[in-house]
């Protein structure tokens, strides 16, 4: 059993000027002289946690977390229709991470990120493998179009009522086409009421997908204030309708670039939104990665899943 550490709050925070009108919020926790570790949030568009962290040894780790473009405390916020979404792509986020590393004077860092965050750290590590010491990845995704199609269409086989409501959230003449592109267009509508309804419809579907997981929490996605709902869905629809600007199987085919980077992958057996097949496929082509499939967990996690992640963090702290 890995004990939780006393809660630690940020000792430093600031904004990184991306040079194109975007300002990326970041903060640092733990020991300024400790092992650097970057925590990368999911979504895309969830924003970094605002609560103190207890998973990281505050004497051994220097933890950095940040709000990806247009969400959380980063500006401009995606709830503002004037925020330019063309400046928010996977490559922009990778460049922000590398710019942040240089800004903080870090040579190499451990990367930790789940769900969308796992896709982003995989893409970053494949571009900058010499800057990554280790990786800890719960809820593994590679944001392939097949994975996106499963989450927003295929999983509807299990929740047909909820999926019909999700489909019916777009104009009738678009319901048989690209639903995510249709939602992306709704999220660009100047009428805030239209954006609010589209965000609520999208999040109701996200909530439905995890509703029967062992630790699914009602309203897990929709339980956020309205501006955060709008930003989350606007960013998600923007990314997923564009396949995250990744070639299909890009991250899998380029896994050889991760050679020599030790990693722990942790995935819930009952993850309905991101089936375990993705984690399995990645582990098979990444010799330095150890995969733990957690039997009592889905995408929402569990105590056992958190324990496996914390154990990996502990194992890596002295490396």
N, C-alpha and C positions, 0 to 999 in steps of 0.2 A: 504494500500500500504506500503510495507516494503522498505524503502529507502536504496540505495546502500551506503556502507561506502566508505570513501576515500581509494584509492588503497594502500594496504600494501605489502611490499616486505619482503623477508626473513631477519631475524636478526641473523640467525645461519644456517649453513649447514655443512655436513660432509658425511663420508662413514662408513657404518656399515660392519665390516668384518664378513662374514657368516661362515668362518672357512673351507670352501671347495673350495676356489679359487674365490668365488663370493664376490663382494663388492657392497653393496646396497646404493645408494645415497638417502639422506634425507635432508629436510630443515624444519625450524620452522619459523612461522610468528605470528604476534600479540603480546600478552602480555605473557612474560615468566612465570608469576604467574597466568595466566588465566586458565579457564576450558579447559582441554586437549581435542582435537578433531583430529581424524585421517582421512584425506581425501585419499580415495583409488581409483585409476584410473581404467578405463575399458580396453577393448581390448580383451583378455590380450595382452599386449605389446604396449599400446598407450603411456605410459610414463606420468608422472605427468605434469600438466600445468606449463608453464614457465612464465606466465604472473602474475602480482600482483593479489591478490584476493580482492574482494569488498563485498562478501556475509557475511563475518564474522565480528562481532563487535571486533575491534582490542583492545578494553579495557577489554573485558570480555573473549575472547577466546585465547588459545594457540593452533594454528593450525599446525599440522604436516602433511607433504605430502612426498611421496617417490616414486622412480622409482622401479617398481618390477623387478625381476631378468632379466638381459640380454636386458633391453630396457632403453630408455632415457639416463641418465648419469651413470647408473649402469654398472659395468664391470664384465666379458667380455660381449661385445655387440653381440646380436644375428646376426648381419650382418657379423660377423666374423665366417667363417665356422668351426673354431677351438673351438668355444664356445660349451660346452658340455650340450646338452639339457636334458639329463637324470637327471641333477641336478636342473631342473626347473619343479616342479609339484605343484599342489595345496597345498600339505602338506608343501613343502619347503617354499611357500609364507606365509602360516600361521605361520610357525616357525620364518620366518624373521620378521613378524609383532610383534610377542611376544618378540623376541630378541630386537627389536627396543624399545618396551615399557620399557623393563627392562633397556636398555642402557640409556634411557632418564629419568629414575626414576619416571615413571608415574604409579600410582596405578590403575586408571580406566580412560577410555576415551570414548567419543562419537565417533561413527563410521559413516562415510558418504561415500557412494560409489554407483555408478550406473552402469547398464549394467553388464559386467563381474565383475566390482567392487562390485556389490550387491551380486553376488554369493560368492565372496571371503570373504566379511565381514559376511555373514550369516554362512559360514563354520567356520570362526574364532570364532564368537560369540557362536556357538554351542559347540566348544571345550573349550572356555574360557569365559563362561557367567559372571563369577564374575569380569571380567576385563572390562566389557562393561556397560556404564552408560545409553546411549540412542543410537538410530540408526535413520538415515535419509537416505532413499533409493529411489532415482528416477530410472525409467527404470528398473523395477525389473526382474531379471532373476535368475534361479536356475541351468542353464546349464545342464538340463536333456537331455538325448539323443533324446527324442522327440522334445525338443526345438531346438537342434542342427540340427536335420533332417529337421525341418520346415524351419529354416533360410537358409540352404544350398541346399535344394531340394524342399520342399513344396511350398515355396514362388515363385518358378519358374513358378507356374501356372498363376501368375499375370504378370510375366516378362519373357515369354518363349524365346524371342530372346536373352536377356541378359543371361538367364540361360544356353542356348545352348552354348554360347560363354564361359561361366564359365566351363561347362563340357568339352568342346573341348580344354581347356587349359592343359589337362593331356593327356598322350599317349593314342592312340586309343584303345589299348587292355585293358585299365583300366577304360574306360568311363562308363561301366555298373556296376562297382564295387564300392568300397569305395572311393569316390572322395576326401574326406579330407585326407585319408591316402596317396592317390596318390600325392596330393599337398604337404603333409609333406615330402614325398620322394624327390619331386622336390626341395624343399627348403633345402635339405641336399646335393644337387648336388655340386661338387667342381667347376663347371663352373658358374662363376658369371652371365653370360648372361642368363643362364637357370633360375637361381634364380630370376633375375630381371624380366624376362617375367612372371614367375609364380606369383610373387608378384603383378605385374600390372594386370594380369587376375583376380586374387582373389579380389583385391581392386575395380576393375570395377564392379564386382558383388555386393560388399557391397554398392557401390555408387548407383547402380540401385535399390536396395531394398528400400532405403529412398527417391528415386527420386520424388515420388508423394505425399510424406508427406506434410502437410500444411507448414512446415518450412524447408523442405529438401533443402540442399545447394549442388549445383553441385560440385563434387570432394571432398566431405567432408572427405572421407577416403583416397583417392589417393593423395590429396594435401599435401604431405609431402616429404621431401627429400628422395633420393633413399635408403640410408642406413636404414632410419627409416621405409620405406616401407618393406624392406627385413626382418628387425627384427620383425615388427608387424605380417607379414604373417607367418613367420617361427614359431613364438610363438603361434599364433592362431591355425595354422594347427596342431602343436604338442599337444596343449591342447585339441582341439575339436575332433581330431581323437582318442584320448584316453578317451573321455567322461569326461574330467577334473579329472579323477581318483576318481569320485564320483559314488556311487551306484545310480541307477535310483530312484528318489523320496527320496533320502537320506535327503536332506535339508528340504523337506516337512514333512517327517516322524519324523524328530528330532526337529521339531519346538517347541515342548513342552519344550525343553531345553532353549528356549528364554523367558520362563515365567518370568514376572517381569521386563523385559527390555522394556521401552516405545519406540515406533517406529512410524514413519510416512512414509508411502509408497506413492509414487507419480508416476503415470503411464499415458502415453499418449494413448488416445482412438484409435488413428490411427497408433500405432506402428506396422509396418508391419513385422519387423524382430523379435520382441519379443511381441507377442500378449498379451493383457491385462489379459487373462485367468490365466497366471502364478501369477500375482500380486493378483488376486481375490482368487485363491486357497490358497495362503499363508496367506492372511488376515483372511480367514475363520478359520484357525487353530491357529492363534496367537492373543489371546484376547487383548494384550497390543498394537497392531498395528492398526493405523488408515489409511485407504486407500483413496486417492484422485485420481479419474480418471479425467484427464484433457481433455476436449472435443476438443480443438483446436490443440492438440499436437500429434506427433509421437515420434520416437526414437530420432530425432534431437532436440526435446524440443521446447519450446515456451516461450514467456514472462510470460504467466500464469503458466506454469510449473515451471519456475525459481522462480516465486513469491511464489508458494506453498512450494518449498524447502527452500527459505529464511525465510518464516514465521515459518517453523518448527525449523530452526536453532535459530531464535529469541526466540521462545517459550522455548527452552531447555537451553538457556544461563544462566538463573538464577536458574535452577533446582539444 
